[in-house]
Amino acid sequence: MDEVASHRDLDVTFHVMSLALLNEHNDGFSEEAFTKLRRYTRLVTAAGELHGQQIVKPLYDALGTRIHVQAEGDQDAVITGALAEVGLPDDFRSYADSDEYDAQMRASHDDGIGRVGQDVGTPVIAVNGTAFFGPVISPAPKGEMALTLWDGVVAAASYDGFFELKRSRTRGPQFD
């Protein structure tokens, strides 16, 4: 989305979707995993509520870079670094363990899931009133390839009966 938005006039809004909430009633999803994932979602939700929508994407990016690219394993260090990167004070970390904005977190999550159904994951993308799970892409395309893929997503969204394309993953995520 970042690549496409830099070349096209799009109104892109990022919302909270929580893998913790998506999996909270699934057998085999540990309480430890639920708690860990929920901390990040709570933090982003609180930031959005208190500092506006414009902080959501930068905070997600700062967290994601530390988790996925830098492979930081210490959740508190991930949160501290991400907060510093986006200019939020370190004491903002308390929202990761607070249920103060859980209703807003669930409402955002439920809105996304309500658009696509329960048998999905993240990301969820909505285009012109039609929502899909995905696209799941690795590595993220650049330039013309990103625009070509976007045009395909828009084309698929324009057909009311289009529901799914899927194949098994043959490699893990690649970040640049």
Contact map, one row per residue, 1 for C-alpha under 8 A:
11111000000100000000000000000000000000000000000000000000000000000000000000000000000000000000000000000000000000000000000000000000000000000000000000000000000000000000000000000000
11111100000000000000000000000000000000000000000000000000000000000000000000000000000000000000000000000000000000000000000000000000000000000000000000000000000000000000000000000000
11111110000000000000000000000000000000000000000000000000000000000000000000000000000000000000000000000000000000000000000000000000000000000000011001000000000000000000000000000000
11111111000000000000000000000000000000000000000000000000000000000000000000000000000000000000000000000000000000000000000000000000000000000000001001100100000000000000000000000000
11111111110100000000000000000000000000000000000000000000000000000000000000000000000000000000000000000000000000000000000000000000000000000000000000000000000000000000000000000000
01111111100000000000000000000000000000000000000000000000000000000000000000000000000000000000000000000000000000000000000000000000000000000000000000000000000000000000000000000000
00111111100000000000000000000000000000000000000000000000000000000000000000000000000000000000000000000000000000000000000000000000000000000000000000000000000000000000000000000000
00011111110000000000000000000000000000000000000000000000000000000000000000000000000000000000000000000000000000000000000000000000000000000000000000000000000000000000000000000000
00001111111000000000000000000000000000000000000000000000000000000000000000000000000000000000000000000000000000000000000000000000000000000000000000000000000000000000000000000000
00001001111100000000000000000000000000000000000000000000000000000000000000000000000000000000000000000000000000000000000000000000000000000000000000000000000000000000000000000000
00000000111110000000000000000000000000000000000000000000000000000000000000000000000000000000000000000000000000000000000000000000000000000000000000000000000000000000000000000000
10001000011111000000000000000000000000000000000000000000000000000000000000000000000000000000000000000000000000000000000000000000000000000000000000000000000000000000000000000000
00000000001111100000000000000000000000000000000000001000000000000000000000000000000000000000000000000000000000000000000000000000000000000000000000000000000000000000000000000000
00000000000111110000000000000000000000000000000000001001100000000000000000000000000000000000000000000000000000000000000000000000000000000000000000000000000000000000000000000000
00000000000011111000000000000000000000000000000000000001000000000000000000000000000000000000000000000000000110000000000000000000000000000000000000000000000000000000000000000000
00000000000001111100000000000000000000001001100000000000000000000000000000000000000000000000000000000000100110000000000000000000000000000000000000000000000000000000000000000000
00000000000000111110000000000000000000001000000000000000000000000000000000000000000000000000000000000000100111010000000001100000000000000000000000000000000000000000000000000000
00000000000000011111110000000000000011001000000000000000000000000000000000000000000000000000000000000000000010000000000000000000000000000000000000000000000000000000000000000000
00000000000000001111111000000000000010000000000000000000000000000000000000000000000000000000000000000000000000000000000011000000000000000000000000000000000000000000000000000000
00000000000000000111111100000000111011000000000000000000000000000000000000000000000000000000000000000000000000000000000000000000000000000000000000000000000000000000000000000000
00000000000000000111111100000000010001000000000000000000000000000000000000000000000000000000000000000000010010000000000000000000000000000000000000000000000000000000000000000000
00000000000000000111111110000000000000000000000000000000000000000000000000000000000000000000000000000000000000000000010010000000000000000000000000000000000000000000000000000000
00000000000000000011111111001000010000000000000000000000000000000000000000000000000000000000000000000000000000000000000000000000000000000000000000000000000000000000000000000000
00000000000000000001111111001000010000000000000000000000000000000000000000000000000000000000000000000000000000000000000000000000000000000000000000000000000000000000000000000000
00000000000000000000011111101000000000000000000000000000000000000000000000000000000000000000000000000000000000000000000000000000000000000000000000000000000000000000000000000000
00000000000000000000001111111000000000000000000000000000000000000000000000000000000000000000000000000000000000000000000000000000000000000000000000000000000000000000000000000000
00000000000000000000000011111000000000000000000000000000000000000000000000000000000000000000000000000000000000000000000000000000000000000000000000000000000000000000000000000000
00000000000000000000000001111100000000000000000000000000000000000000000000000000000000000000000000000000000000000000000000000000000000000000000000000000000000000000000000000000
00000000000000000000001111111110110000000000000000000000000000000000000000000000000000000000000000000000000000000000000000000000000000000000000000000000000000000000000000000000
00000000000000000000000000011111110000000000000000000000000000000000000000000000000000000000000000000000000000000000000000000000000000000000000000000000000000000000000000000000
00000000000000000000000000001111111000000000000000000000000000000000000000000000000000000000000000000000000000000000000000000000000000000000000000000000000000000000000000000000
00000000000000000000000000000111111100000000000000000000000000000000000000000000000000000000000000000000000000000000000000000000000000000000000000000000000000000000000000000000
00000000000000000001000000001111111110000000000000000000000000000000000000000000000000000000000000000000000000000000000000000000000000000000000000000000000000000000000000000000
00000000000000000001101100001111111111000000000000000000000000000000000000000000000000000000000000000000000000000000000000000000000000000000000000000000000000000000000000000000
00000000000000000001000000000011111111100000000000000000000000000000000000000000000000000000000000000000000000000000000000000000000000000000000000000000000000000000000000000000
00000000000000000000000000000001111111110000000000000000000000000000000000100000000000000000000000000000000000000000000000000000000000000000000000000000000000000000000000000000
00000000000000000111000000000000111111111000000000000000000000000000000000000000000000000000000000000000000000000000000000000000000000000000000000000000000000000000000000000000
00000000000000000101100000000000011111111100000000000000000000000000000000000000000000000000000100000000000000000000000000000000000000000000000000000000000000000000000000000000
00000000000000000000000000000000001111111110000000000000000000000000000000000000000000000000001110000000000000000000000000000000000000000000000000000000000000000000000000000000
00000000000000000000000000000000000111111111000000000000000000100000000000000010000000000000000100000000000000000000000000000000000000000000000000000000000000000000000000000000
00000000000000011100000000000000000011111111100000000000000000000000000000000000000000000000000100000000100000000000000000000000000000000000000000000000000000000000000000000000
00000000000000000000000000000000000001111111110000000000000000000000000000000000000000000000001111101100100000000000000000000000000000000000000000000000000000000000000000000000
00000000000000000000000000000000000000111111111000000000000000000000000000000000000000000000101100000000000000000000000000000000000000000000000000000000000000000000000000000000
00000000000000010000000000000000000000011111111100000001001100000000000000000000000000000000000000000000000000000000000000000000000000000000000000000000000000000000000000000000
00000000000000010000000000000000000000001111111110000001000000000000000000000000000000000000000000001001100000000000000000000000000000000000000000000000000000000000000000000000
00000000000000000000000000000000000000000111111111000000000000000000000000000000000000000000001000001000000000000000000000000000000000000000000000000000000000000000000000000000
00000000000000000000000000000000000000000011111111110011000000000000000000000000000000000000000000000000000000000000000000000000000000000000000000000000000000000000000000000000
00000000000000000000000000000000000000000001111111111111000000000000000000000000000000000000000000000000000000000000000000000000000000000000000000000000000000000000000000000000
00000000000000000000000000000000000000000000111111111000000000000000000000000000000000000000000000001000000000000000000000000000000000000000000000000000000000000000000000000000
00000000000000000000000000000000000000000000011111110000000000000000000000000000000000000000000000000000000000000000000000000000000000000000000000000000000000000000000000000000
00000000000000000000000000000000000000000000001111111110000000000000000000000000000000000000000000000000000000000000000000000000000000000000000000000000000000000000000000000000
00000000000000000000000000000000000000000000001111111111000000000000000000000000000000000000000000000000000000000000000000000000000000000000000000000000000000000000000000000000
00000000000011000000000000000000000000000000000110111111100000000000000000000000000000000000000000000000000000000000000000000000000000000000000000000000000000000000000000000000
00000000000000000000000000000000000000000000000100111111110000000000000000000000000000000000000000000000000000000000000000000000000000000000000000000000000000000000000000000000
00000000000000000000000000000000000000000000001100111111111000000000000000000000000001000000000000000000000000000000000000000000000000000000000000000000000000000000000000000000
00000000000001100000000000000000000000000001101100011111111100000000000000000000000000000000000000000000000000000000000000000000000000000000000000000000000000000000000000000000
00000000000001000000000000000000000000000000000000001111111110000000000000000000000000000000000000000000000000000000000000000000000000000000000000000000000000000000000000000000
00000000000000000000000000000000000000000000000000000111111111000000000000000000000001000000000000000000000000000000000000000000000000000000000000000000000000000000000000000000
00000000000000000000000000000000000000000001000000000011111111100000000000000000011001000000000000000000000000000000000000000000000000000000000000000000000000000000000000000000
00000000000000000000000000000000000000000001000000000001111111110000000000000000000000000000000000000000000000000000000000000000000000000000000000000000000000000000000000000000
00000000000000000000000000000000000000000000000000000000111111111000000000000000000000000000000000000000000000000000000000000000000000000000000000000000000000000000000000000000
00000000000000000000000000000000000000000000000000000000011111111100000000000000111011000000000000000000000000000000000000000000000000000000000000000000000000000000000000000000
00000000000000000000000000000000000000010000000000000000001111111110000000000110010000000000000000000000000000000000000000000000000000000000000000000000000000000000000000000000
00000000000000000000000000000000000000000000000000000000000111111111100000000000000000000000000000000000000000000000000000000000000000000000000000000000000000000000000000000000
00000000000000000000000000000000000000000000000000000000000011111111110000000000000000000000000000000000000000000000000000000000000000000000000000000000000000000000000000000000
00000000000000000000000000000000000000000000000000000000000001111111111100000100010000000000000000000000000000000000000000000000000000000000000000000000000000000000000000000000
00000000000000000000000000000000000000000000000000000000000000111111111110000100000000000000000000000000000000000000000000000000000000000000000000000000000000000000000000000000
00000000000000000000000000000000000000000000000000000000000000011111111100000000000000000000000000000000000000000000000000000000000000000000000000000000000000000000000000000010
00000000000000000000000000000000000000000000000000000000000000011111111000000000000000000000000000000000000000000000000000000000000000000000000000000000000000000000000000000010
00000000000000000000000000000000000000000000000000000000000000001111111100000000000000000000000000000000000000000000000000000000000000000000000000000000000000000000000000000000
00000000000000000000000000000000000000000000000000000000000000000111111110000000000000000000000000000000000000000000000000000000000000000000000000000000000000000000000000000000
00000000000000000000000000000000000000000000000000000000000000000111011111101100000000000000000000000000000000000000000000000000000000000000000000000000000000000000000000000000
00000000000000000000000000000000000000000000000000000000000000000010001111100100000000000000000000000000000000000000000000000000000000000000000000000000000000000000000000000000
00000000000000000000000000000000000000000000000000000000000000000000000111111100000000000000000000000000000000000000000000000000000000000000000000000000000000000000000000000000
00000000000000000000000000000000000100000000000000000000000000000000000111111110000000000000000000000000000000000000000000000000000000000000000000000000000000000000000000000000
00000000000000000000000000000000000000000000000000000000000000000000000001111111000000000000000000000000000000000000000000000000000000000000000000000000000000000000000000000000
00000000000000000000000000000000000000000000000000000000000000000000000101111111100000000000000000000000000000000000000000000000000000000000000000000000000000000000000000000000
00000000000000000000000000000000000000000000000000000000000000100110000111111111110000000000000000000000000000000000000000000000000000000000000000000000000000000000000000000000
00000000000000000000000000000000000000010000000000000000000000100000000000111111111000000000100000000000000000000000000000000000000000000000000000000000000000000000000000000000
00000000000000000000000000000000000000000000000000000000000000000000000000011111111100000100100000000000000000000000000000000000000000000000000000000000000000000000000000000000
00000000000000000000000000000000000000000000000000000000000001000000000000001111111110000000000000000000000000000000000000000000000000000000000000000000000000000000000000000000
00000000000000000000000000000000000000000000000000000000001001100100000000000111111111000000000000000000000000000000000000000000000000000000000000000000000000000000000000000000
00000000000000000000000000000000000000000000000000000000001001000000000000000011111111111101100000000000000000000000000000000000000000000000000000000000000000000000000000000000
00000000000000000000000000000000000000000000000000000000000000000000000000000001111111111100000000000000000000000000000000000000000000000000000000000000000000000000000000000000
00000000000000000000000000000000000000000000000000000000000001000000000000000000111111110000000000000000000000000000000000000000000000000000000000000000000000000000000000000000
00000000000000000000000000000000000000000000000000000010011001000000000000000000011111110000000000000000000000000000000000000000000000000000000000000000000000000000000000000000
00000000000000000000000000000000000000000000000000000000000000000000000000000000001111111000000000000000000000000000000000000000000000000000000000000000000000000000000000000000
00000000000000000000000000000000000000000000000000000000000000000000000000000000001111111101000000000000000000000000000000000000000000000000000000000000000000000000000000000000
00000000000000000000000000000000000000000000000000000000000000000000000000000000001100111111000000000000000000000000000000000000000000000000000000000000000000000000000000000000
00000000000000000000000000000000000000000000000000000000000000000000000000000001001100011111100000000000000000000000000000000000000000000000000000000000000000000000000000000000
00000000000000000000000000000000000000000000000000000000000000000000000000000000000000001111110000000000000000000000000000000000000000000000000000000000000000000000000000000000
00000000000000000000000000000000000000000000000000000000000000000000000000000000001000011111111000000000000000000000000000000000000000000000000000000000000000000000000000000000
00000000000000000000000000000000000000000010000000000000000000000000000000000011001000000111111110000000000000000000000000000000000000000000000000000000000000000000000000000000
00000000000000000000000000000000000000000000000000000000000000000000000000000000000000000011111111000000000000000000000000000000000000000000000000000000000000000000000000000000
00000000000000000000000000000000000000100110010000000000000000000000000000000000000000000001111111110000000000000000000000000000000000000000000000000000000000000000000000000000
00000000000000000000000000000000000001111110000000000000000000000000000000000000000000000000111111000000000000000000000000000000000000000000000000000000000000000000000000000000
00000000000000000000000000000000000000100100000000000000000000000000000000000000000000000000111111100000000000000000000000000000000000000000000000000000000000000000000000000000
00000000000000000000000000000000000000000100000000000000000000000000000000000000000000000000011111111000000000000000000000000000000000000000000000000000000000000000000000000000
00000000000000000000000000000000000000000100000000000000000000000000000000000000000000000000001011111100000000000000000000000000000000000000000000000000000000000000000000000000
00000000000000000000000000000000000000000000000000000000000000000000000000000000000000000000001001111110000000000000000000000000000000000000000000000000000000000000000000000000
00000000000000000000000000000000000000000100110010000000000000000000000000000000000000000000000001111111100000000000000000000000000000000000000000000000000000000000000000000000
00000000000000000000000000000000000000000100000000000000000000000000000000000000000000000000000000111111110000000000000000000000000000000000000000000000000000000000000000000000
00000000000000000000000000000000000000000000000000000000000000000000000000000000000000000000000000011111111000000000000000000000000000000000000000000000000000000000000000000000
00000000000000000000000000000000000000000000100000000000000000000000000000000000000000000000000000001111111100000000000000000000000000000000000000000000000000000000000000000000
00000000000000011000000000000000000000001100100000000000000000000000000000000000000000000000000000001111111110000000000000000000000000000000000000000000000000000000000000000000
00000000000000000000100000000000000000000000000000000000000000000000000000000000000000000000000000000111111111000000000000000000000000000000000000000000000000000000000000000000
00000000000000000000000000000000000000000000000000000000000000000000000000000000000000000000000000000011111111100000000000000000000000000000000000000000000000000000000000000000
00000000000000111000000000000000000000000000000000000000000000000000000000000000000000000000000000000001111111110000000000000000000000000000000000000000000000000000000000000000
00000000000000111100100000000000000000000000000000000000000000000000000000000000000000000000000000000000111111111000000000000000000000000000000000000000000000000000000000000000
00000000000000001000000000000000000000000000000000000000000000000000000000000000000000000000000000000000011111111100000000000000000000000000000000000000000000000000000000000000
00000000000000000000000000000000000000000000000000000000000000000000000000000000000000000000000000000000001111111110000000000000000000000000000000000000000000000000000000000000
00000000000000001000000000000000000000000000000000000000000000000000000000000000000000000000000000000000000111111111000000010000000000000000000000000000000000000000000000000000
00000000000000000000000000000000000000000000000000000000000000000000000000000000000000000000000000000000000011111111110100010000000000000000000000000000000000000000000000000000
00000000000000000000000000000000000000000000000000000000000000000000000000000000000000000000000000000000000001111111110000000000000000000000000000000000000000000000000000000000
00000000000000000000000000000000000000000000000000000000000000000000000000000000000000000000000000000000000000111111100000000000011100000000000000000000000000000000000000000000
00000000000000000000000000000000000000000000000000000000000000000000000000000000000000000000000000000000000000011111110100010000001110000000000000000000000000000000000000000000
00000000000000000000000000000000000000000000000000000000000000000000000000000000000000000000000000000000000000001111111100000000000000000000000000000000000000000000000000000000
00000000000000000000010000000000000000000000000000000000000000000000000000000000000000000000000000000000000000001101111100000000000000000000000000000000000000000000000000000000
00000000000000000000000000000000000000000000000000000000000000000000000000000000000000000000000000000000000000000000111110000000000000000000000000000000000000000000000000000000
00000000000000000000000000000000000000000000000000000000000000000000000000000000000000000000000000000000000000001001111111000000000010000000000000000000000000000000000000000000
00000000000000000010010000000000000000000000000000000000000000000000000000000000000000000000000000000000000000000000001111110000000011000000000000000000000000000000000000000000
00000000000000001010000000000000000000000000000000000000000000000000000000000000000000000000000000000000000000000000000111110000000011000000000000000000000000000000000000000000
00000000000000001000000000000000000000000000000000000000000000000000000000000000000000000000000000000000000000000000000011111000000011110000000000000000000000000000000000000000
00000000000000000000000000000000000000000000000000000000000000000000000000000000000000000000000000000000000000011001000011111100001111000000000000000000000000000000000000000000
00000000000000000000000000000000000000000000000000000000000000000000000000000000000000000000000000000000000000000000000000111110001111100000000000000000000000000000000000000000
00000000000000000000000000000000000000000000000000000000000000000000000000000000000000000000000000000000000000000000000000011111111100000000000000000000000000000000000000000000
00000000000000000000000000000000000000000000000000000000000000000000000000000000000000000000000000000000000000000000000000001111111000000000000000000000010010000000000000000000
00000000000000000000000000000000000000000000000000000000000000000000000000000000000000000000000000000000000000000000000000000111110000000000000000000000000011000000000000000000
00000000000000000000000000000000000000000000000000000000000000000000000000000000000000000000000000000000000000000000000000000111111000000000000000000000000000000000000000000000
00000000000000000000000000000000000000000000000000000000000000000000000000000000000000000000000000000000000000000010000000000111111100000000000000000000000011000000000000000000
00000000000000000000000000000000000000000000000000000000000000000000000000000000000000000000000000000000000000000011000000011110111110000000000000000000000010000000000000000000
00000000000000000000000000000000000000000000000000000000000000000000000000000000000000000000000000000000000000000011000000011100011111100000000000000000000000000010000000000000
00000000000000000000000000000000000000000000000000000000000000000000000000000000000000000000000000000000000000000001000111111000001111100000000000000000000000000000000000000000
00000000000000000000000000000000000000000000000000000000000000000000000000000000000000000000000000000000000000000000000011111000000111110000000000000000000000000000000000000000
00000000000000000000000000000000000000000000000000000000000000000000000000000000000000000000000000000000000000000000000000101000000111111000000000000000000000000000000000000000
00000000000000000000000000000000000000000000000000000000000000000000000000000000000000000000000000000000000000000000000000100000000001111100000000000000000000000000000000000000
00000000000000000000000000000000000000000000000000000000000000000000000000000000000000000000000000000000000000000000000000000000000000111111100000000000000000000000000000001000
00000000000000000000000000000000000000000000000000000000000000000000000000000000000000000000000000000000000000000000000000000000000000011111100000000000000000000000000000011110
00000000000000000000000000000000000000000000000000000000000000000000000000000000000000000000000000000000000000000000000000000000000000001111100000000000000000000000000000001111
00000000000000000000000000000000000000000000000000000000000000000000000000000000000000000000000000000000000000000000000000000000000000001111110001000000000000000000000000000110
00000000000000000000000000000000000000000000000000000000000000000000000000000000000000000000000000000000000000000000000000000000000000001111111011000000000000000000000000000000
00100000000000000000000000000000000000000000000000000000000000000000000000000000000000000000000000000000000000000000000000000000000000000001111111000000000000000000000000000000
00110000000000000000000000000000000000000000000000000000000000000000000000000000000000000000000000000000000000000000000000000000000000000000111111100000000000000000000000000000
00000000000000000000000000000000000000000000000000000000000000000000000000000000000000000000000000000000000000000000000000000000000000000000011111110000000000000000000000000000
00000000000000000000000000000000000000000000000000000000000000000000000000000000000000000000000000000000000000000000000000000000000000000000111111111000000000000000000000000000
00110000000000000000000000000000000000000000000000000000000000000000000000000000000000000000000000000000000000000000000000000000000000000001111111111100000000000000000000000000
00010000000000000000000000000000000000000000000000000000000000000000000000000000000000000000000000000000000000000000000000000000000000000000001111111110000000000000000000000000
00000000000000000000000000000000000000000000000000000000000000000000000000000000000000000000000000000000000000000000000000000000000000000000000111111111000000000000000000000000
00000000000000000000000000000000000000000000000000000000000000000000000000000000000000000000000000000000000000000000000000000000000000000000000011111111100000000000000000000000
00010000000000000000000000000000000000000000000000000000000000000000000000000000000000000000000000000000000000000000000000000000000000000000000001111111110000000000000000000000
00000000000000000000000000000000000000000000000000000000000000000000000000000000000000000000000000000000000000000000000000000000000000000000000000111111111000000000000000000000
00000000000000000000000000000000000000000000000000000000000000000000000000000000000000000000000000000000000000000000000000000000000000000000000000011111111100000000000000000000
00000000000000000000000000000000000000000000000000000000000000000000000000000000000000000000000000000000000000000000000000000000000000000000000000001111111110000000000000000000
00000000000000000000000000000000000000000000000000000000000000000000000000000000000000000000000000000000000000000000000000000010000000000000000000000111111111000000000000000000
00000000000000000000000000000000000000000000000000000000000000000000000000000000000000000000000000000000000000000000000000000000000000000000000000000011111111100000000000000000
00000000000000000000000000000000000000000000000000000000000000000000000000000000000000000000000000000000000000000000000000000000000000000000000000000001111111100100000000000000
00000000000000000000000000000000000000000000000000000000000000000000000000000000000000000000000000000000000000000000000000000011011000000000000000000000111111110100000000000000
00000000000000000000000000000000000000000000000000000000000000000000000000000000000000000000000000000000000000000000000000000001010000000000000000000000011111110000000000000000
00000000000000000000000000000000000000000000000000000000000000000000000000000000000000000000000000000000000000000000000000000000000000000000000000000000001111111100000000000000
00000000000000000000000000000000000000000000000000000000000000000000000000000000000000000000000000000000000000000000000000000000000000000000000000000000000011111100000000000000
00000000000000000000000000000000000000000000000000000000000000000000000000000000000000000000000000000000000000000000000000000000000000000000000000000000000000111110000000000000
00000000000000000000000000000000000000000000000000000000000000000000000000000000000000000000000000000000000000000000000000000000000000000000000000000000000110111111000000000000
00000000000000000000000000000000000000000000000000000000000000000000000000000000000000000000000000000000000000000000000000000000000100000000000000000000000000001111100000000000
00000000000000000000000000000000000000000000000000000000000000000000000000000000000000000000000000000000000000000000000000000000000000000000000000000000000000000111110000000000
00000000000000000000000000000000000000000000000000000000000000000000000000000000000000000000000000000000000000000000000000000000000000000000000000000000000000000011111000000000
00000000000000000000000000000000000000000000000000000000000000000000000000000000000000000000000000000000000000000000000000000000000000000000000000000000000000000001111100000000
00000000000000000000000000000000000000000000000000000000000000000000000000000000000000000000000000000000000000000000000000000000000000000000000000000000000000000000111110000000
00000000000000000000000000000000000000000000000000000000000000000000000000000000000000000000000000000000000000000000000000000000000000000000000000000000000000000000011111000000
00000000000000000000000000000000000000000000000000000000000000000000000000000000000000000000000000000000000000000000000000000000000000000000000000000000000000000000001111110000
00000000000000000000000000000000000000000000000000000000000000000000000000000000000000000000000000000000000000000000000000000000000000000000000000000000000000000000000111110000
00000000000000000000000000000000000000000000000000000000000000000000000000000000000000000000000000000000000000000000000000000000000000000000000000000000000000000000000011111000
00000000000000000000000000000000000000000000000000000000000000000000000000000000000000000000000000000000000000000000000000000000000000000100000000000000000000000000000011111100
00000000000000000000000000000000000000000000000000000000000000000000000000000000000000000000000000000000000000000000000000000000000000001110000000000000000000000000000000111110
00000000000000000000000000000000000000000000000000000000000000000000000000000000000000000000000000000000000000000000000000000000000000000111000000000000000000000000000000011111
00000000000000000000000000000000000000000000000000000000000000000001100000000000000000000000000000000000000000000000000000000000000000000111000000000000000000000000000000001111
00000000000000000000000000000000000000000000000000000000000000000000000000000000000000000000000000000000000000000000000000000000000000000010000000000000000000000000000000000111
